[in-house]
Amino acid sequence: MSDDFEETWRGLYAPVIRYWGVYVRLYAQKNDSSIVEGYWDRSGKKWTFKEVVPAGIAGLPTAGLAATMVGQEETHLFFVDNEGRIREIGIHGNYGDKPKPGPLDKLRLKTSRPISVVPLNQHRAANEMASNILREYKWNSCGHEKWEPTHSFKWTDFGPLTADVKFVNMSKWMSPSNELSIRGFYQNSEGYLVELRYDDGFWGTGFLHQKVPITDPPSSVAFTPIANDLYTAPKLAVFYKQDNKVYQMKKEGRDGYWYGPYEQTTDEEVEKGNIAGVGALTEHQDQHLFISEKGNKFVHRYQILGGSWAKEVVDFND
């Protein structure tokens, strides 16, 4: 296997977190195309791993990997299979520990682009990028029995530099449906990170692209958004990687200003892979960053209960 191939697949991580941060589940594709789940308990700070998708089903590398937690225990995993279809499996909650097909399973798409999924109260919306169009699908667990397309719109700000697109929920906890709020991010052709806003039923563009500096010439960066504290004043951070450094932008509230960038960490592992992140949705300031390494390894940087950042290097073959 070439280094270029490893560079492609090993950046695909999909983390989910129990709402108040007591555990994290991390989904990653191994080099035999299987997908494993890592479970991390905050109290013991130990990882355990199990296979949730056997080899031969997901594309290698899969074009997309996304996961969401609905309610307290129900976890759904999304990936693109070796025939170019979006697959959905339920792993926990109503589905038990044995993975079972979810409502979106085998959705046929003519795309090799990434996917992202966001939980919104009792709703789940999956978003995928095809060509130069962003498509949104929504699943309503209050009676509908299938996923339905809701929005489709073209990229703004000169189009994307990379295919990556990532979304987070910014809705305040238990807010009524007319206050649903989503934030999405991609890197445009000038190298800036662009913020997409969904508020009160309408999509628009935010202001992150006015704050994040770019390289000359523009180059692709790995990035991940993390939302926190949807109980009181929703907080949002975007972490992005340049060389061997990770920088952080942050804001508070739906309409707050972006501050930064701040240097979050510098170490040699950072330059070796992509990053993914997740944060607790309650007032606990839990944040987790996952930086991929070669050989089925990853760097786990985490901040729990508002404390200082810690770091561990994990091999999910162990």
Phi, psi and omega in degrees: 000133183280159176298324180299320180294317179298321179301327183286307189281327193284354178275001186266104176233148177223099180265150169227158184225140170300137194311319179260018164087010186287340173207161178232139170246134181237129179250133183214147177265132177269172186282004170259009180083352177291159178241130181247156175247128172257137180242127182236121180263127183298325183290321182260343181053043179239148178255138167232148186231147173210155179277133178244338175228116182290164179299148175098356181255305179287149173299155180235105353283150177295141181290338182209148177214123182212154180212153178214152174247129181244131187070215184262336188226346189278115182248134177236135180245136180238140175205166177259127185275183185283002173248011176081019180257148171285130176247143178232130173231142171265136187244325185229183179069233181298343183267349184075188183278343179271121182302138177226152180301140176261180187297332182269359188305134177070030172293121184277128180225144175262073184203154172237029185265163179293166177232156178217147182226141184227129174274133177230097184053243179265017181246153174228129180238122177258135182238136176222149182256126177234124182057238180250026183235138174261126181247138179243134174240145181231137175247124180253113183280006182267019176149327179289148185248012180206161175284142180228139176291139182239318181227153173209123182209157182274156178294150176250179177054050170075008176086170186278144170281322178235169182277351188289138175215130185225139184235151173222156178274126176247014180287135176294144186309129176062025179289151177295164187299332182281005176242019178297139186217126180233147171235133177237159184218140170209168180256126184274179187292344175269359176096353180282148170279123183257138179258124174261134182244135170236112180225130173054038174091003183231142176265144176206189180245134179272203190239012181298325184295347177274353187247329187273121179289158180238163175272165179232111004285166180301137178227153182289138176238149172275140184211162176205134174269148177225125176257144180222157166055061177281000178283317188249274179241103185307135180245146184223134176230146172237122177257134178221154189248131171224122184056236181254029180234147171246128179251156182231130166254148180211156177208164178231132178087161182301321186243021181289169179272150174278137178237148180116194011279151176245140176284119184268322180198155172225119172199163189292335181292332186300323185283357187262001182189184180277176179225153172220158182208163179204152179221154178296145184269352179265194183289348176292131183270054176278131175221140182228130174244137178238120183245119189286149178232165175287159175074032179062036177245157172213155174263127179250111174252131185215149176232119184238141178054034177076007181281191181282164181283138175241167185216142171213150174253125189238138174249111184275014166274339183291000000 
